[in-house]
Amino acid sequence: GAAGGGQAQGAQLDLRGAWLRGLQLGDARLPEPALVQGCELEGATVGAGVLPPLLAAPPSHAPVYALGEQGWVTALAVLADGRFLSAGDDGTVLLWQPDRAEPLARFAGHEGWITALAVLADGRFLSAGHDRTVLLWQPDRAEPLARFAGHEGWISALAVLADGRFLSAGYDGMLLLRHPDLAYPLALFAGP
């Protein structure tokens, strides 16, 4: 070893996966990129310069999951239990567990792209898309619980209110306010 018990000159520190909050590296050089994969540098300094928070590339052992037929992912939403939904240009919604390579369920009911997803407080979820409809789903049921129509253009966004009602916005210039258990809109907001 080097004098004073330090590392031998030229040796590099392996920081893969480390969280280096406020670390002061003095005049040291950062290790090679492969040795800082997944390392978060929050408030770390090198010499006199402060490094911005940085999350390096994920470790090379991170799992890669195939989306199958879904193609482009056009919307995402997270359920309260940590599972998540992905929607695609194939008109389907997939239910995923973060640590599983295969989707838990597939929901098909739209014609064309799905452009928005939203999760209700009771665990049900909504999907909307180019077919100008909003579908209401239960995660453990393959068929939609309800289909909401009313937009004259494709739907671009969904938002859930704290009281359980939801809004859908469309390229027709309209916002529709609905309750998930009622077939008719509660209100219509339209542009000029």
DRENZANU-34815 format. One record per residue (C-alpha): residue number from 0; residue in one letter; x, y, z. Coordinates in steps of 0.5 Angstrom, whole numbers, plus 500, padded with zeros to 3 digits. Layout:
N
<vextor->NUM, zalo->A, x->X, y->Y, z->Z>
...
This chain:
192
<vextor->0, zalo->G, x->500, y->500, z->500>
<vextor->1, zalo->A, x->502, y->507, z->500>
<vextor->2, zalo->A, x->505, y->511, z->505>
<vextor->3, zalo->G, x->500, y->513, z->511>
<vextor->4, zalo->G, x->495, y->507, z->509>
<vextor->5, zalo->G, x->492, y->510, z->503>
<vextor->6, zalo->Q, x->491, y->507, z->497>
<vextor->7, zalo->A, x->496, y->505, z->492>
<vextor->8, zalo->Q, x->497, y->510, z->487>
<vextor->9, zalo->G, x->493, y->509, z->480>
<vextor->10, zalo->A, x->488, y->505, z->484>
<vextor->11, zalo->Q, x->481, y->507, z->483>
<vextor->12, zalo->L, x->475, y->507, z->488>
<vextor->13, zalo->D, x->469, y->502, z->486>
<vextor->14, zalo->L, x->463, y->507, z->487>
<vextor->15, zalo->R, x->458, y->502, z->484>
<vextor->16, zalo->G, x->451, y->503, z->487>
<vextor->17, zalo->A, x->454, y->508, z->492>
<vextor->18, zalo->W, x->450, y->514, z->495>
<vextor->19, zalo->L, x->455, y->520, z->496>
<vextor->20, zalo->R, x->452, y->525, z->499>
<vextor->21, zalo->G, x->456, y->531, z->501>
<vextor->22, zalo->L, x->463, y->527, z->499>
<vextor->23, zalo->Q, x->469, y->531, z->499>
<vextor->24, zalo->L, x->474, y->528, z->494>
<vextor->25, zalo->G, x->479, y->534, z->494>
<vextor->26, zalo->D, x->483, y->534, z->488>
<vextor->27, zalo->A, x->482, y->527, z->486>
<vextor->28, zalo->R, x->479, y->525, z->480>
<vextor->29, zalo->L, x->472, y->521, z->479>
<vextor->30, zalo->P, x->473, y->514, z->477>
<vextor->31, zalo->E, x->472, y->511, z->470>
<vextor->32, zalo->P, x->464, y->511, z->468>
<vextor->33, zalo->A, x->464, y->504, z->469>
<vextor->34, zalo->L, x->465, y->504, z->477>
<vextor->35, zalo->V, x->460, y->509, z->478>
<vextor->36, zalo->Q, x->454, y->506, z->475>
<vextor->37, zalo->G, x->448, y->507, z->479>
<vextor->38, zalo->C, x->452, y->512, z->484>
<vextor->39, zalo->E, x->448, y->518, z->486>
<vextor->40, zalo->L, x->452, y->524, z->487>
<vextor->41, zalo->E, x->448, y->529, z->491>
<vextor->42, zalo->G, x->452, y->535, z->494>
<vextor->43, zalo->A, x->459, y->532, z->492>
<vextor->44, zalo->T, x->465, y->536, z->491>
<vextor->45, zalo->V, x->471, y->535, z->487>
<vextor->46, zalo->G, x->476, y->540, z->488>
<vextor->47, zalo->A, x->473, y->547, z->489>
<vextor->48, zalo->G, x->467, y->545, z->484>
<vextor->49, zalo->V, x->460, y->542, z->487>
<vextor->50, zalo->L, x->458, y->537, z->483>
<vextor->51, zalo->P, x->450, y->537, z->481>
<vextor->52, zalo->P, x->446, y->531, z->483>
<vextor->53, zalo->L, x->447, y->526, z->478>
<vextor->54, zalo->L, x->444, y->519, z->478>
<vextor->55, zalo->A, x->449, y->515, z->473>
<vextor->56, zalo->A, x->447, y->510, z->468>
<vextor->57, zalo->P, x->443, y->504, z->471>
<vextor->58, zalo->P, x->447, y->498, z->473>
<vextor->59, zalo->S, x->449, y->493, z->468>
<vextor->60, zalo->H, x->445, y->488, z->472>
<vextor->61, zalo->A, x->438, y->492, z->472>
<vextor->62, zalo->P, x->433, y->487, z->469>
<vextor->63, zalo->V, x->430, y->489, z->462>
<vextor->64, zalo->Y, x->423, y->487, z->461>
<vextor->65, zalo->A, x->419, y->487, z->454>
<vextor->66, zalo->L, x->413, y->490, z->452>
<vextor->67, zalo->G, x->411, y->485, z->447>
<vextor->68, zalo->E, x->406, y->488, z->442>
<vextor->69, zalo->Q, x->404, y->494, z->446>
<vextor->70, zalo->G, x->409, y->498, z->441>
<vextor->71, zalo->W, x->410, y->505, z->443>
<vextor->72, zalo->V, x->408, y->507, z->451>
<vextor->73, zalo->T, x->403, y->513, z->451>
<vextor->74, zalo->A, x->401, y->513, z->458>
<vextor->75, zalo->L, x->403, y->511, z->465>
<vextor->76, zalo->A, x->399, y->511, z->472>
<vextor->77, zalo->V, x->401, y->508, z->478>
<vextor->78, zalo->L, x->396, y->504, z->483>
<vextor->79, zalo->A, x->396, y->505, z->490>
<vextor->80, zalo->D, x->399, y->498, z->492>
<vextor->81, zalo->G, x->405, y->499, z->487>
<vextor->82, zalo->R, x->403, y->496, z->481>
<vextor->83, zalo->F, x->403, y->500, z->475>
<vextor->84, zalo->L, x->399, y->501, z->468>
<vextor->85, zalo->S, x->402, y->502, z->461>
<vextor->86, zalo->A, x->398, y->504, z->455>
<vextor->87, zalo->G, x->400, y->503, z->448>
<vextor->88, zalo->D, x->399, y->505, z->441>
<vextor->89, zalo->D, x->396, y->498, z->440>
<vextor->90, zalo->G, x->389, y->500, z->444>
<vextor->91, zalo->T, x->391, y->496, z->450>
<vextor->92, zalo->V, x->393, y->497, z->458>
<vextor->93, zalo->L, x->398, y->492, z->461>
<vextor->94, zalo->L, x->398, y->491, z->469>
<vextor->95, zalo->W, x->405, y->490, z->471>
<vextor->96, zalo->Q, x->409, y->488, z->478>
<vextor->97, zalo->P, x->415, y->492, z->478>
<vextor->98, zalo->D, x->419, y->486, z->479>
<vextor->99, zalo->R, x->416, y->481, z->474>
<vextor->100, zalo->A, x->418, y->481, z->467>
<vextor->101, zalo->E, x->411, y->479, z->464>
<vextor->102, zalo->P, x->405, y->483, z->465>
<vextor->103, zalo->L, x->400, y->481, z->470>
<vextor->104, zalo->A, x->394, y->483, z->466>
<vextor->105, zalo->R, x->392, y->486, z->459>
<vextor->106, zalo->F, x->386, y->490, z->458>
<vextor->107, zalo->A, x->383, y->491, z->451>
<vextor->108, zalo->G, x->377, y->495, z->449>
<vextor->109, zalo->H, x->379, y->501, z->445>
<vextor->110, zalo->E, x->380, y->502, z->438>
<vextor->111, zalo->G, x->387, y->506, z->437>
<vextor->112, zalo->W, x->392, y->509, z->441>
<vextor->113, zalo->I, x->390, y->510, z->448>
<vextor->114, zalo->T, x->393, y->517, z->450>
<vextor->115, zalo->A, x->391, y->518, z->458>
<vextor->116, zalo->L, x->391, y->513, z->464>
<vextor->117, zalo->A, x->388, y->515, z->471>
<vextor->118, zalo->V, x->387, y->512, z->478>
<vextor->119, zalo->L, x->381, y->513, z->482>
<vextor->120, zalo->A, x->382, y->512, z->490>
<vextor->121, zalo->D, x->378, y->506, z->490>
<vextor->122, zalo->G, x->383, y->502, z->486>
<vextor->123, zalo->R, x->379, y->502, z->479>
<vextor->124, zalo->F, x->382, y->506, z->473>
<vextor->125, zalo->L, x->381, y->510, z->467>
<vextor->126, zalo->S, x->383, y->510, z->460>
<vextor->127, zalo->A, x->382, y->514, z->454>
<vextor->128, zalo->G, x->384, y->515, z->447>
<vextor->129, zalo->H, x->383, y->516, z->440>
<vextor->130, zalo->D, x->377, y->513, z->440>
<vextor->131, zalo->R, x->374, y->519, z->443>
<vextor->132, zalo->T, x->371, y->514, z->449>
<vextor->133, zalo->V, x->374, y->513, z->457>
<vextor->134, zalo->L, x->373, y->506, z->459>
<vextor->135, zalo->L, x->373, y->505, z->467>
<vextor->136, zalo->W, x->376, y->498, z->469>
<vextor->137, zalo->Q, x->377, y->494, z->475>
<vextor->138, zalo->P, x->385, y->491, z->476>
<vextor->139, zalo->D, x->382, y->484, z->477>
<vextor->140, zalo->R, x->377, y->484, z->471>
<vextor->141, zalo->A, x->379, y->484, z->464>
<vextor->142, zalo->E, x->372, y->487, z->461>
<vextor->143, zalo->P, x->371, y->495, z->462>
<vextor->144, zalo->L, x->366, y->496, z->467>
<vextor->145, zalo->A, x->363, y->502, z->464>
<vextor->146, zalo->R, x->364, y->506, z->457>
<vextor->147, zalo->F, x->364, y->514, z->457>
<vextor->148, zalo->A, x->362, y->517, z->450>
<vextor->149, zalo->G, x->361, y->525, z->449>
<vextor->150, zalo->H, x->367, y->527, z->446>
<vextor->151, zalo->E, x->367, y->529, z->439>
<vextor->152, zalo->G, x->375, y->529, z->438>
<vextor->153, zalo->W, x->380, y->524, z->441>
<vextor->154, zalo->I, x->381, y->525, z->448>
<vextor->155, zalo->S, x->388, y->528, z->450>
<vextor->156, zalo->A, x->388, y->528, z->458>
<vextor->157, zalo->L, x->384, y->525, z->464>
<vextor->158, zalo->A, x->385, y->528, z->471>
<vextor->159, zalo->V, x->381, y->525, z->478>
<vextor->160, zalo->L, x->379, y->530, z->483>
<vextor->161, zalo->A, x->379, y->529, z->490>
<vextor->162, zalo->D, x->372, y->527, z->491>
<vextor->163, zalo->G, x->372, y->521, z->486>
<vextor->164, zalo->R, x->369, y->525, z->480>
<vextor->165, zalo->F, x->374, y->526, z->474>
<vextor->166, zalo->L, x->375, y->530, z->468>
<vextor->167, zalo->S, x->377, y->528, z->461>
<vextor->168, zalo->A, x->380, y->533, z->456>
<vextor->169, zalo->G, x->379, y->533, z->448>
<vextor->170, zalo->Y, x->382, y->536, z->442>
<vextor->171, zalo->D, x->374, y->538, z->441>
<vextor->172, zalo->G, x->376, y->544, z->446>
<vextor->173, zalo->M, x->371, y->541, z->451>
<vextor->174, zalo->L, x->372, y->538, z->458>
<vextor->175, zalo->L, x->367, y->533, z->461>
<vextor->176, zalo->L, x->366, y->533, z->468>
<vextor->177, zalo->R, x->364, y->526, z->470>
<vextor->178, zalo->H, x->362, y->521, z->476>
<vextor->179, zalo->P, x->365, y->514, z->475>
<vextor->180, zalo->D, x->358, y->511, z->477>
<vextor->181, zalo->L, x->354, y->515, z->473>
<vextor->182, zalo->A, x->353, y->514, z->465>
<vextor->183, zalo->Y, x->352, y->522, z->464>
<vextor->184, zalo->P, x->356, y->528, z->464>
<vextor->185, zalo->L, x->356, y->532, z->470>
<vextor->186, zalo->A, x->358, y->538, z->467>
<vextor->187, zalo->L, x->361, y->541, z->460>
<vextor->188, zalo->F, x->366, y->546, z->459>
<vextor->189, zalo->A, x->367, y->548, z->452>
<vextor->190, zalo->G, x->371, y->553, z->449>
<vextor->191, zalo->P, x->369, y->559, z->445>
